[in-house]
Amino acid sequence: MARPLVPLISIDALVTAALELVDEAGDFSLPKLAKRIGVSQSSIYNHVSGREEILELMRGRIIAESPYVLTDEHDWEASLRAIVRSYRDAFARHPKLAPLLVLQTVQDDKVMALYENLAVALGVAGFQGRDVMSAISTIDSFALGFALDLAAPEVVWAPPAQGYPALTHALAHAGPAGERGEAAFDFGLEILIAGLHSRLQSTVS
């Protein structure tokens, strides 16, 4: 049998190559993607409809690579902690992808399932109506923010030797970069959950 003139490609290979380009340069184009894989640009359209679908496939890939386990559907706090940590970890591995995805409507089934689980957990907690989406948006921003924080340089703030004494004192007690980021995430997550509890109490009273 004669070998095909165009190398066979797969959706999985397309997503892998697109992620590599984004991790390297912060974006990708179909011409660069075709060159990376070694195919013609037109052959990509035999597998996907275009850039938007590739972005959604990348969104689904990184979420699938960061699984979470919901041990008790009635324990909304545990569910929220698991989902938020998984979401943060997914984007922390590919921080340059986040700015591309926040500009696009979420459509991937795996990601929609994550948000469905989050909505269910908030419903179990007692949130209703507009507060459910307000909470989801707040949690979304929190997780994305800390994903980018994990990708920040080791020295995030560099105040001069003179001036900014309060910040300098705080930095002296922040610990190593890795510990600082994780401690800040845990700190923020506790505040987020406490804030959700406070909101629930205010709507009941």
Secondary structure, 3 states (H helix, E strand, C coil): CCCCCCCCCCHHHHHHHHHHHHHHHCCCCHHHHHHHHCCCHHHHCCCCCCHHHHHHHHHHHHHHCCCCCCCCCCCHHHHHHHHHHHHHHHHHCCHHHHHHHCCCCCCCHHHHHHHHHHHHHHHHHCCCCHHHHHHHHHHHHHHHHHHHHHCCCCCCCCCCCCCCHHHHHHHHCCCCHHHHHHHHHHHHHHHHHHHHHHHHHHHHC
